[in-house]
């Protein structure tokens, strides 16, 4: 089983590249937001606990999110690996994920970080805002704040995985195909 974490600020092309990587490598895409919504919709015990907390305006604790990821791993025994998107967001989450994967006799194989200049990100998000209808993609100040927040949070997680020589910075500017080829090159080196 080969597991990948894909990092990238808003507008870096993570969604586009995730779809392609999942298809090429037979991975299961694990987005914590999607998992949360699915667990809540299915009214699982973890989903009900998460909904109760979210209804009170509280964050879902790491243990609950890790529990949901554990369920997702168990429910997909045929997966060749997992592509983690939006998780982990803190060093504590990275450590918890590593412990969980070790229990399942696997680990993170590679962490890929899409690197895109702030000006390019702003332009991409403003363009996306023209078609997406998302209000947070129409305001330059909000976009810049989201990018800053992303860098603050994920730099800690990247630093954690750098200790294990698992992080590769991938240029996120160029054609979709060029970026995809660069991602695949690093994955193929580590598989």
C-alpha positions in Angstrom: 0.0 0.0 0.0 1.4 3.4 -1.0 0.1 6.5 0.7 0.5 10.1 -0.4 -0.2 13.5 1.2 -0.8 16.2 -1.3 -0.3 19.8 -0.1 -1.1 23.0 -1.9 -2.5 26.4 -1.1 -6.0 27.3 -2.3 -5.8 27.6 -6.1 -2.7 25.4 -6.5 -4.5 22.8 -8.6 -4.7 20.1 -5.8 -8.2 19.1 -6.8 -7.3 18.6 -10.5 -4.1 16.7 -9.7 -5.7 14.6 -7.0 -8.3 13.3 -9.5 -5.6 12.3 -12.0 -3.3 10.7 -9.4 -6.2 8.6 -8.0 -7.0 7.3 -11.5 -3.4 6.6 -12.5 -2.3 4.9 -9.2 -5.6 3.3 -8.1 -5.6 5.3 -4.9 -8.5 6.1 -2.7 -9.0 9.9 -2.3 -9.4 10.8 1.4 -10.6 14.3 2.0 -11.4 14.8 5.7 -14.2 17.2 4.7 -15.8 14.5 2.6 -15.3 11.8 5.3 -16.9 14.1 7.9 -19.9 14.8 5.7 -20.3 11.1 4.8 -20.1 9.9 8.5 -22.7 12.5 9.5 -25.0 11.5 6.6 -24.6 7.8 7.6 -25.3 8.8 11.2 -22.4 6.6 12.5 -21.4 7.1 16.1 -18.4 9.2 15.1 -20.5 11.2 12.7 -23.1 11.9 15.3 -20.4 13.0 17.8 -18.9 15.3 15.1 -22.2 16.8 14.2 -23.0 17.5 17.9 -19.7 19.3 18.2 -20.1 21.2 14.9 -23.6 22.3 15.8 -22.2 23.9 19.0 -19.6 25.7 16.8 -16.7 23.6 18.1 -13.9 21.9 16.2 -14.0 18.2 15.7 -11.1 16.8 17.9 -8.2 15.0 16.3 -9.2 11.6 17.8 -12.6 11.8 16.1 -11.0 12.6 12.7 -8.4 9.9 13.2 -11.2 7.5 14.0 -13.0 8.4 10.8 -9.8 7.9 8.8 -9.3 4.5 10.5 -12.8 3.5 9.4 -12.1 4.7 5.8 -8.9 2.6 5.8 -10.8 -0.5 7.0 -13.7 0.0 4.6 -11.4 0.1 1.6 -9.2 -3.0 1.9 -8.8 -3.3 -1.9 -7.2 0.2 -2.2 -3.7 0.2 -3.5 -3.1 3.2 -1.2 -4.6 6.5 -0.1 -4.2 10.1 -1.2 -4.7 12.4 1.8 -6.0 15.8 1.0 -6.6 18.4 3.7 -5.1 16.3 6.4 -2.9 16.3 8.4 -3.1 20.1 9.3 -1.0 20.0 12.5 2.1 18.2 13.7 -0.1 16.4 16.3 -2.4 15.2 13.5 0.7 14.0 11.5 2.0 12.1 14.4 -1.5 10.5 15.0 -1.8 9.6 11.4 1.6 8.0 11.4 0.7 5.9 14.5 -2.6 4.8 12.9 -0.9 3.8 9.6 1.8 1.9 11.5 -1.0 -0.1 13.2 -2.3 -0.9 9.7 1.2 -1.9 8.7 1.7 0.9 6.3 3.0 4.5 6.2 3.1 7.8 4.3 5.3 7.1 1.2 5.7 10.7 0.0 4.5 14.2 0.7 4.1 16.3 -2.4 3.8 20.1 -2.0 2.6 22.1 -4.9 4.6 25.4 -5.0 2.8 28.3 -6.7 3.6 32.1 -6.4 1.1 34.1 -4.4 0.3 36.3 -7.5 -0.5 33.3 -9.6 -2.7 31.9 -6.8 -4.6 35.2 -6.5 -5.2 35.3 -10.3 -6.3 31.6 -10.4 -8.7 32.1 -7.5 -10.1 35.4 -9.0 -10.7 33.5 -12.3 -12.3 30.6 -10.4 -14.5 33.1 -8.6 -16.0 34.2 -11.9 -17.4 30.7 -12.4 -17.6 29.1 -9.0 -19.9 31.5 -7.3 -17.8 31.2 -4.1 -17.7 34.6 -2.4 -14.2 33.8 -0.9 -12.8 33.5 -4.5 -13.9 37.1 -5.4 -12.1 39.1 -2.7 -8.3 39.7 -3.0 -7.9 40.4 0.7 -9.8 37.2 1.7 -7.7 35.2 -0.9 -4.4 36.5 0.5 -5.5 35.8 4.1 -6.4 32.2 3.1 -3.0 31.8 1.5 -1.2 33.2 4.5 -3.2 30.9 6.8 -2.4 27.9 4.6 1.4 28.6 4.8 1.3 29.1 8.6 -0.4 25.8 9.2 1.1 23.5 6.6 4.7 24.6 7.0 4.7 22.8 10.4 3.4 19.6 8.9 5.9 19.8 6.0 8.7 20.3 8.6 7.6 17.2 10.5 7.8 15.0 7.3 11.0 16.6 6.2 12.7 15.0 9.2 11.9 11.7 7.5 13.0 12.8 4.0 9.5 12.4 2.6 8.7 16.0 1.3 9.1 17.0 -2.3 8.3 20.5 -3.5 6.7 20.4 -7.0 6.5 23.5 -9.2 2.7 24.1 -9.5 2.9 26.5 -12.4 2.9 25.2 -16.0 0.4 23.1 -17.9 -1.7 20.6 -16.0 0.1 17.8 -17.8 3.6 19.1 -16.9 2.7 19.4 -13.2 1.1 15.9 -13.3 4.3 14.5 -14.9 6.4 16.1 -12.1 4.2 14.6 -9.4 4.3 11.1 -11.0 8.1 11.3 -11.3 8.4 11.7 -7.5 5.8 9.1 -6.8 7.5 6.5 -9.1 10.8 7.2 -7.4 9.4 6.4 -4.0 7.1 3.5 -4.8 
